[in-house]
Amino acid sequence: MAQKCDLCGKGPQFGNNISHAHNTTRRRWNVNLQPVKAQVNGGSKRMRVCTSCIKTGKVVKG
């Protein structure tokens, strides 16, 4: 399953691990996704939503 928020579409970001010797390897920062039962069009639907959407109130739980 993709690491993407069902509501805002936020996905992983990419960058480098940098060691003490300044060796660089690629890494990724995944989104903090939580499975939530949300109210959509009068019914409840299970979604994977990022915590920033939950915190700002974009999701109505139910």
PLY file of the C-alpha trace (Angstrom):
ply
format ascii 1.0
element vertex 62
property float x
property float y
property float z
element edge 61
property int vertex1
property int vertex2
end_header
0.00 0.00 0.00
1.28 3.45 -0.84
2.59 5.75 1.90
0.18 8.53 1.00
-2.50 10.38 2.97
-6.00 9.71 1.56
-7.09 13.25 2.41
-4.30 15.70 1.54
-2.11 13.45 -0.65
1.02 14.00 1.43
3.69 11.42 0.59
7.23 10.51 1.68
10.11 12.95 1.37
13.60 11.94 0.28
17.04 13.04 1.34
20.44 11.83 2.51
21.83 10.11 5.57
25.14 11.80 6.29
27.66 9.91 8.44
30.39 11.41 10.58
32.81 10.74 7.69
30.35 12.59 5.42
29.38 9.48 3.45
25.93 9.99 1.97
23.26 7.35 1.34
19.69 7.95 0.23
16.88 7.68 2.77
13.21 8.55 3.03
11.00 10.12 5.67
7.62 8.43 5.66
4.36 10.16 6.55
2.85 9.42 9.97
-0.31 7.66 8.75
-3.04 6.40 11.07
-6.01 4.18 10.13
-9.15 6.17 10.97
-12.86 5.51 10.59
-14.07 8.82 9.13
-17.48 10.20 8.20
-17.68 10.54 4.40
-20.96 11.44 2.64
-23.09 10.41 5.60
-21.45 7.00 6.02
-18.31 5.83 7.73
-15.27 4.80 5.74
-11.86 3.47 6.83
-9.07 5.78 5.62
-5.33 6.16 6.13
-4.86 9.78 7.16
-1.76 11.70 8.27
-1.65 13.02 11.81
-1.52 16.64 10.66
-4.95 16.21 9.00
-6.31 14.66 12.21
-4.83 17.46 14.33
-6.21 20.31 12.18
-9.72 18.79 12.18
-9.97 17.90 8.48
-11.22 14.45 9.53
-14.56 13.89 11.27
-14.22 10.62 13.15
-17.19 8.31 13.29
0 1
1 2
2 3
3 4
4 5
5 6
6 7
7 8
8 9
9 10
10 11
11 12
12 13
13 14
14 15
15 16
16 17
17 18
18 19
19 20
20 21
21 22
22 23
23 24
24 25
25 26
26 27
27 28
28 29
29 30
30 31
31 32
32 33
33 34
34 35
35 36
36 37
37 38
38 39
39 40
40 41
41 42
42 43
43 44
44 45
45 46
46 47
47 48
48 49
49 50
50 51
51 52
52 53
53 54
54 55
55 56
56 57
57 58
58 59
59 60
60 61
